[in-house]
Amino acid sequence: MPFQLRWTKVAEEQYSTLKVAAEKAKKSREARRRTKSSKQEGLFKQVAKTISLLKKNPRHPSLQCHEYSDLPHPYDRREKVWEAYAQNKTPSAYRVFWCHGPGRENLTIITITPHP
């Protein structure tokens, strides 16, 4: 059963910013008749795939999820915050920070950011 995604305001803004940058880069690339995708397009595609995998199965091996202790859980301070890899072996690789909640069927995307 897939989870329902919830977003913090910060995560929603970060996702939207990545999406707008990717769309702008794609439009520019197509105007110049280039076929190779830009870095912005690739980054957005990787982040979108990570979020899609989280929704289906947060234990998917490619996500390499592990506990992250430097962010507080937005609903219950005693619960865990998790870090999922959107990129790997890349300088400042992007990560998606998430948690379970507020209900059993929900996952909350806390933030999307380069690796701290």
Biopython code that builds the backbone (N, CA, C, O; Angstrom):
import numpy as np
from Bio.PDB.StructureBuilder import StructureBuilder

atoms = [
    (1, "MET", "N", (0.834, -1.178, 0.000)),
    (1, "MET", "CA", (0.000, 0.000, 0.000)),
    (1, "MET", "C", (0.885, 1.251, 0.000)),
    (1, "MET", "O", (1.716, 1.412, 0.894)),
    (2, "PRO", "N", (0.723, 2.121, -0.971)),
    (2, "PRO", "CA", (1.529, 3.346, -1.004)),
    (2, "PRO", "C", (1.149, 4.295, 0.130)),
    (2, "PRO", "O", (0.009, 4.316, 0.595)),
    (3, "PHE", "N", (2.116, 5.064, 0.552)),
    (3, "PHE", "CA", (1.898, 6.058, 1.594)),
    (3, "PHE", "C", (1.346, 7.334, 0.983)),
    (3, "PHE", "O", (1.559, 7.611, -0.197)),
    (4, "GLN", "N", (0.645, 8.100, 1.784)),
    (4, "GLN", "CA", (0.206, 9.434, 1.398)),
    (4, "GLN", "C", (1.333, 10.389, 1.770)),
    (4, "GLN", "O", (1.844, 10.336, 2.888)),
    (5, "LEU", "N", (1.719, 11.250, 0.859)),
    (5, "LEU", "CA", (2.789, 12.198, 1.136)),
    (5, "LEU", "C", (2.239, 13.502, 1.679)),
    (5, "LEU", "O", (1.230, 14.024, 1.205)),
    (6, "ARG", "N", (2.925, 14.007, 2.678)),
    (6, "ARG", "CA", (2.665, 15.337, 3.216)),
    (6, "ARG", "C", (3.962, 16.104, 3.066)),
    (6, "ARG", "O", (5.041, 15.512, 3.059)),
    (7, "TRP", "N", (3.865, 17.388, 2.948)),
    (7, "TRP", "CA", (5.043, 18.221, 2.711)),
    (7, "TRP", "C", (5.083, 19.348, 3.724)),
    (7, "TRP", "O", (4.051, 19.933, 4.051)),
    (8, "THR", "N", (6.272, 19.654, 4.222)),
    (8, "THR", "CA", (6.423, 20.884, 4.985)),
    (8, "THR", "C", (6.458, 22.020, 3.967)),
    (8, "THR", "O", (6.702, 21.792, 2.783)),
    (9, "LYS", "N", (6.220, 23.212, 4.421)),
    (9, "LYS", "CA", (6.237, 24.370, 3.519)),
    (9, "LYS", "C", (7.613, 24.522, 2.866)),
    (9, "LYS", "O", (7.714, 24.830, 1.679)),
    (10, "VAL", "N", (8.668, 24.302, 3.655)),
    (10, "VAL", "CA", (10.039, 24.413, 3.147)),
    (10, "VAL", "C", (10.280, 23.393, 2.033)),
    (10, "VAL", "O", (10.810, 23.741, 0.978)),
    (11, "ALA", "N", (9.895, 22.144, 2.262)),
    (11, "ALA", "CA", (10.108, 21.093, 1.262)),
    (11, "ALA", "C", (9.325, 21.376, -0.012)),
    (11, "ALA", "O", (9.818, 21.158, -1.119)),
    (12, "GLU", "N", (8.107, 21.862, 0.154)),
    (12, "GLU", "CA", (7.281, 22.192, -1.005)),
    (12, "GLU", "C", (7.940, 23.284, -1.854)),
    (12, "GLU", "O", (7.955, 23.203, -3.082)),
    (13, "GLU", "N", (8.478, 24.296, -1.189)),
    (13, "GLU", "CA", (9.153, 25.389, -1.899)),
    (13, "GLU", "C", (10.420, 24.894, -2.594)),
    (13, "GLU", "O", (10.701, 25.289, -3.726)),
    (14, "GLN", "N", (11.183, 24.034, -1.926)),
    (14, "GLN", "CA", (12.417, 23.513, -2.513)),
    (14, "GLN", "C", (12.105, 22.659, -3.738)),
    (14, "GLN", "O", (12.784, 22.771, -4.759)),
    (15, "TYR", "N", (11.093, 21.814, -3.647)),
    (15, "TYR", "CA", (10.698, 20.964, -4.770)),
    (15, "TYR", "C", (10.230, 21.835, -5.935)),
    (15, "TYR", "O", (10.591, 21.589, -7.086)),
    (16, "SER", "N", (9.438, 22.835, -5.634)),
    (16, "SER", "CA", (8.930, 23.735, -6.666)),
    (16, "SER", "C", (10.078, 24.486, -7.350)),
    (16, "SER", "O", (10.071, 24.654, -8.570)),
    (17, "THR", "N", (11.056, 24.934, -6.570)),
    (17, "THR", "CA", (12.212, 25.647, -7.122)),
    (17, "THR", "C", (13.001, 24.740, -8.060)),
    (17, "THR", "O", (13.415, 25.166, -9.138)),
    (18, "LEU", "N", (13.209, 23.496, -7.652)),
    (18, "LEU", "CA", (13.925, 22.539, -8.512)),
    (18, "LEU", "C", (13.151, 22.275, -9.798)),
    (18, "LEU", "O", (13.736, 22.188, -10.877)),
    (19, "LYS", "N", (11.837, 22.149, -9.674)),
    (19, "LYS", "CA", (10.998, 21.874, -10.847)),
    (19, "LYS", "C", (11.019, 23.040, -11.831)),
    (19, "LYS", "O", (11.149, 22.833, -13.038)),
    (20, "VAL", "N", (10.892, 24.261, -11.321)),
    (20, "VAL", "CA", (10.908, 25.455, -12.184)),
    (20, "VAL", "C", (12.253, 25.577, -12.896)),
    (20, "VAL", "O", (12.299, 25.872, -14.090)),
    (21, "ALA", "N", (13.349, 25.349, -12.166)),
    (21, "ALA", "CA", (14.685, 25.431, -12.777)),
    (21, "ALA", "C", (14.847, 24.380, -13.871)),
    (21, "ALA", "O", (15.436, 24.656, -14.916)),
    (22, "ALA", "N", (14.328, 23.179, -13.637)),
    (22, "ALA", "CA", (14.418, 22.107, -14.640)),
    (22, "ALA", "C", (13.596, 22.446, -15.883)),
    (22, "ALA", "O", (14.048, 22.237, -17.009)),
    (23, "GLU", "N", (12.396, 22.966, -15.674)),
    (23, "GLU", "CA", (11.547, 23.334, -16.814)),
    (23, "GLU", "C", (12.171, 24.470, -17.629)),
    (23, "GLU", "O", (12.121, 24.460, -18.859)),
    (24, "LYS", "N", (12.754, 25.441, -16.937)),
    (24, "LYS", "CA", (13.411, 26.555, -17.619)),
    (24, "LYS", "C", (14.610, 26.052, -18.417)),
    (24, "LYS", "O", (14.814, 26.469, -19.557)),
    (25, "ALA", "N", (15.398, 25.164, -17.831)),
    (25, "ALA", "CA", (16.563, 24.609, -18.518)),
    (25, "ALA", "C", (16.134, 23.785, -19.734)),
    (25, "ALA", "O", (16.779, 23.835, -20.781)),
    (26, "LYS", "N", (15.058, 23.038, -19.592)),
    (26, "LYS", "CA", (14.568, 22.219, -20.708)),
    (26, "LYS", "C", (14.103, 23.102, -21.860)),
    (26, "LYS", "O", (14.397, 22.830, -23.024)),
    (27, "LYS", "N", (13.378, 24.156, -21.525)),
    (27, "LYS", "CA", (12.883, 25.078, -22.554)),
    (27, "LYS", "C", (14.059, 25.721, -23.292)),
    (27, "LYS", "O", (14.043, 25.826, -24.518)),
    (28, "SER", "N", (15.066, 26.145, -22.554)),
    (28, "SER", "CA", (16.258, 26.754, -23.141)),
    (28, "SER", "C", (17.004, 25.753, -24.022)),
    (28, "SER", "O", (17.453, 26.088, -25.118)),
    (29, "ARG", "N", (17.129, 24.527, -23.528)),
    (29, "ARG", "CA", (17.830, 23.479, -24.284)),
    (29, "ARG", "C", (17.099, 23.186, -25.594)),
    (29, "ARG", "O", (17.725, 23.055, -26.646)),
    (30, "GLU", "N", (15.782, 23.084, -25.521)),
    (30, "GLU", "CA", (15.004, 22.797, -26.730)),
    (30, "GLU", "C", (15.067, 23.951, -27.724)),
    (30, "GLU", "O", (15.074, 23.725, -28.934)),
    (31, "ALA", "N", (15.113, 25.179, -27.228)),
    (31, "ALA", "CA", (15.215, 26.344, -28.107)),
    (31, "ALA", "C", (16.542, 26.341, -28.863)),
    (31, "ALA", "O", (16.614, 26.785, -30.008)),
    (32, "ARG", "N", (17.594, 25.833, -28.210)),
    (32, "ARG", "CA", (18.909, 25.751, -28.855)),
    (32, "ARG", "C", (19.102, 24.433, -29.613)),
    (32, "ARG", "O", (20.168, 24.169, -30.169)),
    (33, "ARG", "N", (18.052, 23.620, -29.620)),
    (33, "ARG", "CA", (18.050, 22.331, -30.322)),
    (33, "ARG", "C", (19.149, 21.389, -29.821)),
    (33, "ARG", "O", (19.822, 20.714, -30.600)),
    (34, "ARG", "N", (19.302, 21.368, -28.522)),
    (34, "ARG", "CA", (20.247, 20.450, -27.880)),
    (34, "ARG", "C", (19.470, 19.220, -27.410)),
    (34, "ARG", "O", (18.286, 19.313, -27.084)),
    (35, "THR", "N", (20.135, 18.085, -27.378)),
    (35, "THR", "CA", (19.464, 16.862, -26.950)),
    (35, "THR", "C", (19.881, 16.421, -25.553)),
    (35, "THR", "O", (19.122, 15.732, -24.871)),
    (36, "LYS", "N", (21.064, 16.805, -25.125)),
    (36, "LYS", "CA", (21.554, 16.370, -23.822)),
    (36, "LYS", "C", (20.881, 17.177, -22.710)),
    (36, "LYS", "O", (20.841, 18.407, -22.759)),
    (37, "SER", "N", (20.356, 16.472, -21.714)),
    (37, "SER", "CA", (19.690, 17.122, -20.593)),
    (37, "SER", "C", (20.679, 17.924, -19.758)),
    (37, "SER", "O", (21.862, 17.594, -19.673)),
    (38, "SER", "N", (20.169, 18.977, -19.149)),
    (38, "SER", "CA", (20.999, 19.831, -18.299)),
    (38, "SER", "C", (21.112, 19.233, -16.891)),
    (38, "SER", "O", (20.407, 18.286, -16.541)),
    (39, "LYS", "N", (22.012, 19.810, -16.101)),
    (39, "LYS", "CA", (22.173, 19.363, -14.713)),
    (39, "LYS", "C", (20.891, 19.579, -13.919)),
    (39, "LYS", "O", (20.519, 18.746, -13.092)),
    (40, "GLN", "N", (20.217, 20.699, -14.171)),
    (40, "GLN", "CA", (18.981, 20.981, -13.447)),
    (40, "GLN", "C", (17.901, 19.952, -13.771)),
    (40, "GLN", "O", (17.157, 19.522, -12.889)),
    (41, "GLU", "N", (17.821, 19.562, -15.039)),
    (41, "GLU", "CA", (16.843, 18.551, -15.426)),
    (41, "GLU", "C", (17.154, 17.213, -14.759)),
    (41, "GLU", "O", (16.258, 16.535, -14.255)),
    (42, "GLY", "N", (18.423, 16.846, -14.762)),
    (42, "GLY", "CA", (18.835, 15.584, -14.153)),
    (42, "GLY", "C", (18.594, 15.572, -12.658)),
    (42, "GLY", "O", (18.133, 14.570, -12.111)),
    (43, "LEU", "N", (18.900, 16.670, -11.995)),
    (43, "LEU", "CA", (18.696, 16.763, -10.551)),
    (43, "LEU", "C", (17.221, 16.617, -10.203)),
    (43, "LEU", "O", (16.866, 15.868, -9.293)),
    (44, "PHE", "N", (16.363, 17.329, -10.925)),
    (44, "PHE", "CA", (14.931, 17.234, -10.641)),
    (44, "PHE", "C", (14.419, 15.822, -10.873)),
    (44, "PHE", "O", (13.615, 15.314, -10.092)),
    (45, "LYS", "N", (14.880, 15.189, -11.940)),
    (45, "LYS", "CA", (14.460, 13.824, -12.234)),
    (45, "LYS", "C", (14.867, 12.878, -11.102)),
    (45, "LYS", "O", (14.095, 11.999, -10.721)),
    (46, "GLN", "N", (16.072, 13.053, -10.568)),
    (46, "GLN", "CA", (16.545, 12.201, -9.481)),
    (46, "GLN", "C", (15.740, 12.435, -8.202)),
    (46, "GLN", "O", (15.382, 11.482, -7.510)),
    (47, "VAL", "N", (15.460, 13.679, -7.891)),
    (47, "VAL", "CA", (14.685, 13.987, -6.691)),
    (47, "VAL", "C", (13.254, 13.454, -6.834)),
    (47, "VAL", "O", (12.711, 12.882, -5.889)),
    (48, "ALA", "N", (12.653, 13.634, -7.991)),
    (48, "ALA", "CA", (11.290, 13.140, -8.230)),
    (48, "ALA", "C", (11.242, 11.622, -8.108)),
    (48, "ALA", "O", (10.291, 11.076, -7.549)),
    (49, "LYS", "N", (12.253, 10.938, -8.623)),
    (49, "LYS", "CA", (12.297, 9.477, -8.524)),
    (49, "LYS", "C", (12.431, 9.044, -7.064)),
    (49, "LYS", "O", (11.785, 8.087, -6.637)),
    (50, "THR", "N", (13.258, 9.737, -6.308)),
    (50, "THR", "CA", (13.430, 9.413, -4.891)),
    (50, "THR", "C", (12.104, 9.543, -4.149)),
    (50, "THR", "O", (11.747, 8.679, -3.348)),
    (51, "ILE", "N", (11.389, 10.608, -4.414)),
    (51, "ILE", "CA", (10.107, 10.826, -3.736)),
    (51, "ILE", "C", (9.094, 9.773, -4.164)),
    (51, "ILE", "O", (8.303, 9.304, -3.346)),
    (52, "SER", "N", (9.114, 9.402, -5.424)),
    (52, "SER", "CA", (8.225, 8.346, -5.905)),
    (52, "SER", "C", (8.518, 7.008, -5.216)),
    (52, "SER", "O", (7.600, 6.290, -4.819)),
    (53, "LEU", "N", (9.807, 6.686, -5.080)),
    (53, "LEU", "CA", (10.181, 5.446, -4.395)),
    (53, "LEU", "C", (9.803, 5.490, -2.919)),
    (53, "LEU", "O", (9.355, 4.488, -2.360)),
    (54, "LEU", "N", (9.982, 6.642, -2.289)),
    (54, "LEU", "CA", (9.591, 6.784, -0.882)),
    (54, "LEU", "C", (8.105, 6.517, -0.705)),
    (54, "LEU", "O", (7.689, 5.843, 0.238)),
    (55, "LYS", "N", (7.319, 7.047, -1.613)),
    (55, "LYS", "CA", (5.867, 6.881, -1.528)),
    (55, "LYS", "C", (5.482, 5.411, -1.628)),
    (55, "LYS", "O", (4.590, 4.949, -0.916)),
    (56, "LYS", "N", (6.148, 4.682, -2.505)),
    (56, "LYS", "CA", (5.832, 3.266, -2.707)),
    (56, "LYS", "C", (6.419, 2.376, -1.625)),
    (56, "LYS", "O", (5.739, 1.493, -1.102)),
    (57, "ASN", "N", (7.705, 2.614, -1.285)),
    (57, "ASN", "CA", (8.400, 1.740, -0.348)),
    (57, "ASN", "C", (9.594, 2.474, 0.252)),
    (57, "ASN", "O", (10.652, 2.535, -0.376)),
    (58, "PRO", "N", (9.449, 3.032, 1.455)),
    (58, "PRO", "CA", (10.564, 3.765, 2.051)),
    (58, "PRO", "C", (11.780, 2.891, 2.368)),
    (58, "PRO", "O", (12.847, 3.413, 2.690)),
    (59, "ARG", "N", (11.630, 1.590, 2.282)),
    (59, "ARG", "CA", (12.754, 0.681, 2.534)),
    (59, "ARG", "C", (13.430, 0.221, 1.245)),
    (59, "ARG", "O", (14.246, -0.700, 1.269)),
    (60, "HIS", "N", (13.104, 0.840, 0.148)),
    (60, "HIS", "CA", (13.716, 0.463, -1.134)),
    (60, "HIS", "C", (15.230, 0.599, -1.015)),
    (60, "HIS", "O", (15.717, 1.623, -0.536)),
    (61, "PRO", "N", (15.989, -0.421, -1.445)),
    (61, "PRO", "CA", (17.448, -0.398, -1.262)),
    (61, "PRO", "C", (18.161, 0.780, -1.914)),
    (61, "PRO", "O", (19.158, 1.257, -1.371)),
    (62, "SER", "N", (17.693, 1.258, -3.040)),
    (62, "SER", "CA", (18.403, 2.348, -3.717)),
    (62, "SER", "C", (18.289, 3.679, -2.974)),
    (62, "SER", "O", (19.068, 4.597, -3.229)),
    (63, "LEU", "N", (17.333, 3.791, -2.063)),
    (63, "LEU", "CA", (17.192, 5.020, -1.289)),
    (63, "LEU", "C", (18.272, 5.146, -0.220)),
    (63, "LEU", "O", (18.597, 6.253, 0.209)),
    (64, "GLN", "N", (18.818, 4.033, 0.202)),
    (64, "GLN", "CA", (19.850, 4.001, 1.241)),
    (64, "GLN", "C", (19.431, 4.826, 2.460)),
    (64, "GLN", "O", (20.218, 5.608, 2.994)),
    (65, "CYS", "N", (18.192, 4.641, 2.885)),
    (65, "CYS", "CA", (17.661, 5.407, 4.013)),
    (65, "CYS", "C", (18.369, 5.046, 5.309)),
    (65, "CYS", "O", (18.657, 3.882, 5.589)),
    (66, "HIS", "N", (18.634, 6.071, 6.077)),
    (66, "HIS", "CA", (19.169, 5.866, 7.415)),
    (66, "HIS", "C", (18.750, 7.026, 8.308)),
    (66, "HIS", "O", (18.393, 8.105, 7.834)),
    (67, "GLU", "N", (18.803, 6.779, 9.592)),
    (67, "GLU", "CA", (18.376, 7.771, 10.565)),
    (67, "GLU", "C", (19.279, 9.004, 10.511)),
    (67, "GLU", "O", (20.488, 8.907, 10.302)),
    (68, "TYR", "N", (18.659, 10.152, 10.703)),
    (68, "TYR", "CA", (19.390, 11.414, 10.715)),
    (68, "TYR", "C", (18.984, 12.151, 11.983)),
    (68, "TYR", "O", (17.806, 12.456, 12.172)),
    (69, "SER", "N", (19.935, 12.437, 12.843)),
    (69, "SER", "CA", (19.597, 12.953, 14.169)),
    (69, "SER", "C", (19.660, 14.479, 14.299)),
    (69, "SER", "O", (19.270, 15.005, 15.341)),
    (70, "ASP", "N", (20.127, 15.195, 13.302)),
    (70, "ASP", "CA", (20.288, 16.645, 13.433)),
    (70, "ASP", "C", (19.030, 17.455, 13.116)),
    (70, "ASP", "O", (19.018, 18.671, 13.309)),
    (71, "LEU", "N", (17.988, 16.811, 12.641)),
    (71, "LEU", "CA", (16.721, 17.494, 12.379)),
    (71, "LEU", "C", (15.668, 16.995, 13.363)),
    (71, "LEU", "O", (15.588, 15.795, 13.626)),
    (72, "PRO", "N", (14.862, 17.901, 13.908)),
    (72, "PRO", "CA", (13.797, 17.448, 14.811)),
    (72, "PRO", "C", (12.599, 16.906, 14.027)),
    (72, "PRO", "O", (12.279, 17.397, 12.945)),
    (73, "HIS", "N", (11.958, 15.908, 14.577)),
    (73, "HIS", "CA", (10.729, 15.367, 13.999)),
    (73, "HIS", "C", (9.637, 16.423, 14.162)),
    (73, "HIS", "O", (9.469, 16.946, 15.264)),
    (74, "PRO", "N", (8.890, 16.756, 13.108)),
    (74, "PRO", "CA", (7.913, 17.848, 13.212)),
    (74, "PRO", "C", (6.677, 17.528, 14.058)),
    (74, "PRO", "O", (5.963, 18.442, 14.470)),
    (75, "TYR", "N", (6.416, 16.240, 14.323)),
    (75, "TYR", "CA", (5.199, 15.878, 15.044)),
    (75, "TYR", "C", (5.471, 15.311, 16.434)),
    (75, "TYR", "O", (4.705, 15.555, 17.367)),
    (76, "ASP", "N", (6.553, 14.559, 16.574)),
    (76, "ASP", "CA", (6.855, 13.896, 17.839)),
    (76, "ASP", "C", (8.371, 13.844, 18.005)),
    (76, "ASP", "O", (9.048, 13.116, 17.279)),
    (77, "ARG", "N", (8.895, 14.589, 18.930)),
    (77, "ARG", "CA", (10.352, 14.707, 19.128)),
    (77, "ARG", "C", (11.022, 13.365, 19.420)),
    (77, "ARG", "O", (12.229, 13.221, 19.227)),
    (78, "ARG", "N", (10.257, 12.396, 19.876)),
    (78, "ARG", "CA", (10.837, 11.080, 20.199)),
    (78, "ARG", "C", (10.986, 10.187, 18.966)),
    (78, "ARG", "O", (11.703, 9.188, 19.011)),
    (79, "GLU", "N", (10.327, 10.532, 17.886)),
    (79, "GLU", "CA", (10.380, 9.722, 16.663)),
    (79, "GLU", "C", (11.601, 10.070, 15.816)),
    (79, "GLU", "O", (12.259, 11.086, 16.042)),
    (80, "LYS", "N", (11.891, 9.218, 14.844)),
    (80, "LYS", "CA", (13.085, 9.364, 14.010)),
    (80, "LYS", "C", (12.815, 10.174, 12.742)),
    (80, "LYS", "O", (11.716, 10.154, 12.188)),
    (81, "VAL", "N", (13.843, 10.880, 12.307)),
    (81, "VAL", "CA", (13.866, 11.540, 11.003)),
    (81, "VAL", "C", (14.827, 10.728, 10.151)),
    (81, "VAL", "O", (15.869, 10.282, 10.632)),
    (82, "TRP", "N", (14.478, 10.537, 8.891)),
    (82, "TRP", "CA", (15.264, 9.698, 7.991)),
    (82, "TRP", "C", (15.841, 10.524, 6.849)),
    (82, "TRP", "O", (15.298, 11.558, 6.459)),
    (83, "GLU", "N", (16.955, 10.031, 6.331)),
    (83, "GLU", "CA", (17.626, 10.654, 5.190)),
    (83, "GLU", "C", (17.616, 9.649, 4.041)),
    (83, "GLU", "O", (18.026, 8.502, 4.217)),
    (84, "ALA", "N", (17.150, 10.071, 2.869)),
    (84, "ALA", "CA", (17.155, 9.225, 1.675)),
    (84, "ALA", "C", (18.044, 9.873, 0.626)),
    (84, "ALA", "O", (18.051, 11.095, 0.478)),
    (85, "TYR", "N", (18.787, 9.060, -0.094)),
    (85, "TYR", "CA", (19.694, 9.564, -1.114)),
    (85, "TYR", "C", (18.931, 9.836, -2.411)),
    (85, "TYR", "O", (18.240, 8.959, -2.928)),
    (86, "ALA", "N", (19.061, 11.049, -2.926)),
    (86, "ALA", "CA", (18.572, 11.351, -4.273)),
    (86, "ALA", "C", (19.736, 11.224, -5.251)),
    (86, "ALA", "O", (19.548, 10.884, -6.419)),
    (87, "GLN", "N", (20.943, 11.504, -4.755)),
    (87, "GLN", "CA", (22.169, 11.381, -5.544)),
    (87, "GLN", "C", (23.219, 10.690, -4.676)),
    (87, "GLN", "O", (23.131, 10.671, -3.449)),
    (88, "ASN", "N", (24.203, 10.131, -5.352)),
    (88, "ASN", "CA", (25.293, 9.478, -4.646)),
    (88, "ASN", "C", (26.584, 9.720, -5.416)),
    (88, "ASN", "O", (26.568, 9.855, -6.639)),
    (89, "LYS", "N", (27.689, 9.776, -4.705)),
    (89, "LYS", "CA", (29.004, 9.978, -5.321)),
    (89, "LYS", "C", (29.038, 11.232, -6.195)),
    (89, "LYS", "O", (29.593, 11.234, -7.293)),
    (90, "THR", "N", (28.433, 12.286, -5.679)),
    (90, "THR", "CA", (28.373, 13.578, -6.357)),
    (90, "THR", "C", (28.706, 14.647, -5.320)),
    (90, "THR", "O", (28.208, 14.574, -4.196)),
    (91, "PRO", "N", (29.523, 15.626, -5.655)),
    (91, "PRO", "CA", (29.764, 16.702, -4.689)),
    (91, "PRO", "C", (28.441, 17.378, -4.307)),
    (91, "PRO", "O", (27.630, 17.691, -5.179)),
    (92, "SER", "N", (28.231, 17.597, -3.042)),
    (92, "SER", "CA", (26.986, 18.192, -2.529)),
    (92, "SER", "C", (25.761, 17.431, -3.023)),
    (92, "SER", "O", (24.787, 18.032, -3.477)),
    (93, "ALA", "N", (25.818, 16.114, -2.932)),
    (93, "ALA", "CA", (24.723, 15.266, -3.392)),
    (93, "ALA", "C", (23.432, 15.593, -2.647)),
    (93, "ALA", "O", (23.443, 15.841, -1.442)),
    (94, "TYR", "N", (22.333, 15.592, -3.374)),
    (94, "TYR", "CA", (21.046, 15.943, -2.784)),
    (94, "TYR", "C", (20.487, 14.798, -1.949)),
    (94, "TYR", "O", (20.655, 13.620, -2.264)),
    (95, "ARG", "N", (19.810, 15.197, -0.861)),
    (95, "ARG", "CA", (19.172, 14.274, 0.052)),
    (95, "ARG", "C", (17.735, 14.730, 0.292)),
    (95, "ARG", "O", (17.417, 15.917, 0.220)),
    (96, "VAL", "N", (16.883, 13.757, 0.578)),
    (96, "VAL", "CA", (15.504, 14.041, 0.951)),
    (96, "VAL", "C", (15.346, 13.590, 2.404)),
    (96, "VAL", "O", (15.552, 12.419, 2.724)),
    (97, "PHE", "N", (14.984, 14.516, 3.267)),
    (97, "PHE", "CA", (14.780, 14.208, 4.675)),
    (97, "PHE", "C", (13.285, 14.045, 4.909)),
    (97, "PHE", "O", (12.482, 14.881, 4.495)),
    (98, "TRP", "N", (12.927, 12.962, 5.576)),
    (98, "TRP", "CA", (11.516, 12.629, 5.738)),
    (98, "TRP", "C", (11.267, 11.950, 7.077)),
    (98, "TRP", "O", (12.204, 11.586, 7.788)),
    (99, "CYS", "N", (9.998, 11.784, 7.409)),
    (99, "CYS", "CA", (9.623, 11.095, 8.639)),
    (99, "CYS", "C", (8.259, 10.443, 8.447)),
    (99, "CYS", "O", (7.523, 10.763, 7.513)),
    (100, "HIS", "N", (7.945, 9.535, 9.337)),
    (100, "HIS", "CA", (6.612, 8.941, 9.364)),
    (100, "HIS", "C", (5.693, 9.896, 10.104)),
    (100, "HIS", "O", (6.093, 10.528, 11.082)),
    (101, "GLY", "N", (4.473, 9.994, 9.637)),
    (101, "GLY", "CA", (3.508, 10.788, 10.376)),
    (101, "GLY", "C", (2.845, 11.827, 9.497)),
    (101, "GLY", "O", (3.306, 12.074, 8.382)),
    (102, "PRO", "N", (1.796, 12.428, 9.962)),
    (102, "PRO", "CA", (1.249, 12.353, 11.295)),
    (102, "PRO", "C", (0.449, 11.092, 11.592)),
    (102, "PRO", "O", (0.158, 10.823, 12.758)),
    (103, "GLY", "N", (0.091, 10.328, 10.606)),
    (103, "GLY", "CA", (-0.610, 9.060, 10.839)),
    (103, "GLY", "C", (0.215, 7.902, 10.304)),
    (103, "GLY", "O", (1.277, 8.121, 9.722)),
    (104, "ARG", "N", (-0.242, 6.703, 10.484)),
    (104, "ARG", "CA", (0.493, 5.512, 10.040)),
    (104, "ARG", "C", (0.623, 5.441, 8.519)),
    (104, "ARG", "O", (1.596, 4.896, 7.998)),
    (105, "GLU", "N", (-0.357, 5.992, 7.819)),
    (105, "GLU", "CA", (-0.363, 5.908, 6.361)),
    (105, "GLU", "C", (0.313, 7.104, 5.694)),
    (105, "GLU", "O", (0.295, 7.219, 4.468)),
    (106, "ASN", "N", (0.908, 7.992, 6.488)),
    (106, "ASN", "CA", (1.512, 9.210, 5.948)),
    (106, "ASN", "C", (3.027, 9.232, 6.107)),
    (106, "ASN", "O", (3.582, 8.745, 7.092)),
    (107, "LEU", "N", (3.673, 9.814, 5.101)),
    (107, "LEU", "CA", (5.089, 10.181, 5.184)),
    (107, "LEU", "C", (5.152, 11.687, 4.964)),
    (107, "LEU", "O", (4.445, 12.230, 4.113)),
    (108, "THR", "N", (5.996, 12.352, 5.731)),
    (108, "THR", "CA", (6.153, 13.793, 5.574)),
    (108, "THR", "C", (7.536, 14.087, 5.028)),
    (108, "THR", "O", (8.540, 13.668, 5.603)),
    (109, "ILE", "N", (7.587, 14.801, 3.928)),
    (109, "ILE", "CA", (8.858, 15.270, 3.363)),
    (109, "ILE", "C", (9.195, 16.548, 4.123)),
    (109, "ILE", "O", (8.460, 17.533, 4.067)),
    (110, "ILE", "N", (10.332, 16.511, 4.840)),
    (110, "ILE", "CA", (10.714, 17.647, 5.675)),
    (110, "ILE", "C", (11.513, 18.677, 4.884)),
    (110, "ILE", "O", (11.223, 19.872, 4.938)),
    (111, "THR", "N", (12.512, 18.211, 4.154)),
    (111, "THR", "CA", (13.343, 19.121, 3.375)),
    (111, "THR", "C", (14.057, 18.362, 2.272)),
    (111, "THR", "O", (14.260, 17.152, 2.366)),
    (112, "ILE", "N", (14.437, 19.083, 1.226)),
    (112, "ILE", "CA", (15.207, 18.544, 0.106)),
    (112, "ILE", "C", (16.407, 19.465, -0.037)),
    (112, "ILE", "O", (16.256, 20.650, -0.337)),
    (113, "THR", "N", (17.593, 18.923, 0.179)),
    (113, "THR", "CA", (18.761, 19.799, 0.245)),
    (113, "THR", "C", (20.032, 19.060, -0.132)),
    (113, "THR", "O", (20.079, 17.831, -0.069)),
    (114, "PRO", "N", (21.080, 19.809, -0.529)),
    (114, "PRO", "CA", (22.375, 19.159, -0.717)),
    (114, "PRO", "C", (22.861, 18.589, 0.609)),
    (114, "PRO", "O", (22.522, 19.102, 1.675)),
    (115, "HIS", "N", (23.642, 17.547, 0.538)),
    (115, "HIS", "CA", (24.135, 16.895, 1.749)),
    (115, "HIS", "C", (24.844, 17.910, 2.645)),
    (115, "HIS", "O", (25.742, 18.627, 2.204)),
    (116, "PRO", "N", (24.428, 17.955, 3.897)),
    (116, "PRO", "CA", (25.047, 18.932, 4.810)),
    (116, "PRO", "C", (26.478, 18.563, 5.165)),
    (116, "PRO", "O", (27.131, 19.283, 5.921)),
]
sb = StructureBuilder()
sb.init_structure("model")
sb.init_model(0)
sb.init_chain("A")
sb.init_seg("    ")
for serial, (resi, resn, name, xyz) in enumerate(atoms, 1):
    if name == "N":
        sb.init_residue(resn, " ", resi, " ")
    sb.init_atom(name, np.array(xyz, "f"), 0.0, 1.0, " ", f" {name:<3s}", serial, name[0])
structure = sb.get_structure()
